Amino acid sequence: MAAAVSAIGILGSRQASLAIEADERSISGRRLDPDFSLVSRCLRGDETAWEELVRVHTRRVYGLCFRFTNSGSEAQDLTQEVFLRVFRTLQSFRAVEGSFGTWLARVTRNLLIDHYRRTRQDRATDSIEEQLPVIEAGTAAGVRPDDAVAGREASEILQATLQKLSPDLREAVILRDLQEMEYREIADVLQIPEGTVKSRINRGRVELARLLRKQKLAL
């Protein structure tokens, strides 16, 4: 009997310890995420907080949409769609699972996949994840897009060249080199292993550098 009571006591202590650890992780995540307070206020119906959240993140969302579509008007429409989706699903955000910025990037990426499927039905596949191009070995080392070209005209050519990459390579390069996200954040957004993220980024850089060299723009 005493042993049983002791076992129950140990189990209860263990459960309490796990609960405390979970609370600590949650609190730590909240402290590290500068958007947590705004999100919390939004969920309480604070319209001012929602306007501020949109203002803070609109430029980044628009930039991501534009890099994928190469169209200002499409990017504007998609940015509005992203925040509409955020407004409808904000209650699903969990600070303990990652930052709001990472969650927002995932929402944006999923919407872009939906957009890609709607507008590219004539392609052999309607899935971004399934389009893995075969890149020949032995090409020169890749370079960061921002280091390869300079100036307005060159930037436009870079954007056009990005469109020639397969969607999976393009999104990896954009998230890393243009959005400057960490590998672990990209892995979280794309929901793939970190090793796969690094592989796609490297392959994307190599292919992008090859295409730019053809136009004599790469350094």
C-alpha positions in Angstrom: 0.0 0.0 0.0 2.8 2.4 1.0 4.6 1.5 -2.3 1.5 2.3 -4.3 1.0 5.6 -2.5 4.7 6.4 -3.2 4.3 5.5 -6.9 1.3 7.7 -7.2 3.2 10.5 -5.5 6.1 10.1 -7.9 3.7 10.1 -10.9 2.0 13.2 -9.6 5.3 14.9 -9.1 6.4 14.0 -12.6 3.1 15.3 -14.2 3.5 18.5 -12.2 7.1 18.8 -13.4 6.0 18.3 -17.0 3.3 20.9 -16.7 5.7 23.4 -15.2 8.2 22.7 -18.1 5.4 23.3 -20.6 4.4 26.5 -19.0 8.1 27.7 -18.9 8.5 26.9 -22.6 5.3 28.8 -23.4 6.3 31.8 -21.3 9.8 31.7 -22.9 8.2 31.7 -26.4 6.0 34.6 -25.5 9.0 36.6 -24.3 11.0 35.9 -27.4 8.2 36.7 -29.8 7.8 40.5 -30.1 4.4 40.0 -31.8 2.8 38.0 -28.9 1.3 41.0 -27.2 -0.3 42.2 -30.5 -1.7 38.8 -31.2 -3.1 38.5 -27.8 -4.8 41.9 -28.1 -6.1 41.0 -31.5 -7.7 37.8 -30.1 -9.4 40.0 -27.5 -11.0 42.1 -30.3 -8.6 45.1 -30.2 -8.9 46.6 -33.7 -5.9 48.9 -33.1 -3.7 45.9 -32.4 -4.9 44.2 -35.6 -4.1 47.4 -37.7 -0.7 47.5 -36.1 0.0 43.8 -36.8 -1.0 44.2 -40.4 1.2 47.4 -40.7 4.2 45.6 -39.2 4.1 42.6 -41.5 2.5 43.9 -44.8 5.8 44.7 -46.4 7.3 41.3 -45.7 4.2 39.4 -46.9 4.0 41.6 -50.0 7.7 41.0 -50.8 7.2 37.3 -50.5 4.2 37.3 -52.8 5.9 39.5 -55.3 9.0 37.3 -55.5 6.8 34.4 -56.3 4.4 36.0 -58.8 6.6 38.8 -60.3 3.4 40.9 -60.5 2.7 43.9 -58.4 -1.1 43.7 -58.8 -1.1 39.9 -58.0 1.1 40.5 -55.0 -1.2 43.1 -53.6 -4.3 40.9 -54.1 -2.5 37.9 -52.5 -1.3 40.0 -49.6 -4.9 41.0 -48.8 -5.8 37.3 -49.1 -3.0 36.4 -46.7 -4.2 38.8 -44.0 -7.8 37.7 -44.5 -6.7 34.1 -43.9 -4.7 35.3 -40.9 -7.7 37.1 -39.5 -9.9 33.9 -39.8 -7.3 31.5 -38.4 -5.4 33.6 -35.8 -6.8 31.6 -33.0 -4.8 28.6 -34.3 -1.5 30.3 -33.6 0.4 28.8 -30.7 3.4 30.8 -29.3 4.9 27.7 -27.8 5.2 26.1 -31.3 7.2 29.0 -32.8 7.2 32.8 -33.5 4.3 34.6 -35.2 6.5 35.6 -38.0 7.2 31.9 -38.8 3.5 31.0 -38.6 2.7 34.0 -40.9 5.3 32.8 -43.4 3.7 29.3 -43.4 0.2 30.8 -43.9 1.6 32.9 -46.8 3.4 29.9 -48.4 0.3 27.8 -48.2 -1.8 30.5 -49.9 0.8 30.8 -52.6 0.6 27.1 -53.2 -3.1 27.4 -53.6 -2.7 30.3 -56.0 -0.1 28.3 -58.0 -2.4 25.4 -58.3 -5.3 27.6 -59.5 -3.2 29.4 -62.1 -1.0 26.6 -63.4 -3.4 23.8 -64.1 -1.9 23.2 -67.5 1.4 22.0 -66.0 2.3 18.4 -65.6 1.7 18.6 -61.8 -0.2 20.9 -59.6 2.0 20.4 -56.6 4.9 22.7 -55.7 6.5 20.0 -53.5 6.5 17.4 -56.4 8.4 19.6 -58.9 12.0 18.6 -58.3 14.2 19.5 -61.3 17.3 17.6 -62.3 20.3 19.8 -62.0 23.5 18.6 -63.6 26.5 18.1 -61.3 29.6 20.0 -61.8 28.2 23.5 -62.2 30.0 26.3 -60.5 29.4 27.2 -56.9 26.2 29.1 -56.3 26.1 32.7 -55.2 23.6 34.7 -53.1 21.1 36.5 -55.3 21.7 39.9 -53.6 25.5 39.5 -54.3 25.1 38.6 -58.0 23.4 41.7 -59.4 23.0 45.3 -58.5 20.8 48.2 -59.6 17.2 48.5 -60.7 17.5 46.9 -64.1 19.6 44.1 -62.7 17.1 43.6 -59.9 14.3 43.2 -62.5 16.4 40.6 -64.4 17.0 38.8 -61.1 13.3 38.7 -60.4 12.6 37.4 -63.9 15.3 34.8 -63.5 13.9 33.6 -60.2 10.7 32.7 -62.0 12.7 30.2 -64.1 13.5 28.2 -61.0 11.2 25.4 -60.0 8.8 26.5 -57.3 10.4 24.4 -54.5 13.9 25.8 -55.3 12.6 29.3 -55.7 10.8 29.4 -52.4 13.8 28.0 -50.6 16.1 30.7 -52.1 13.7 33.5 -51.5 13.1 32.6 -47.8 16.8 32.3 -47.1 18.5 34.9 -49.3 15.8 37.5 -49.7 13.6 37.1 -46.6 16.8 36.2 -44.5 15.1 33.4 -42.5 17.0 30.9 -40.5 17.3 27.3 -41.8 15.2 26.0 -38.9 12.5 28.6 -39.6 12.4 27.7 -43.2 12.1 24.0 -42.3 9.2 24.9 -40.1 7.5 27.0 -42.8 8.0 24.4 -45.5 7.5 21.4 -43.1 10.5 19.6 -44.4 13.8 18.4 -42.8 16.4 21.1 -42.3 18.8 19.0 -44.4 16.3 19.2 -47.3 16.1 22.9 -46.9 19.9 23.3 -47.2 19.9 21.1 -50.2 17.2 23.0 -52.0 18.9 26.3 -51.2 22.2 25.1 -52.6 20.7 23.7 -55.7 18.6 26.8 -56.2 21.7 29.1 -55.9 23.6 26.9 -58.3 20.8 27.0 -60.9 20.2 30.7 -60.4 23.9 31.5 -60.8 24.0 29.4 -64.0 21.0 31.3 -65.5 22.5 34.7 -64.5 25.8 33.8 -66.1 24.0 33.1 -69.3 23.0 36.8 -69.2 26.5 37.8 -68.1 25.2 39.3 -64.9 26.8 37.0 -62.3 30.0 38.1 -60.7 
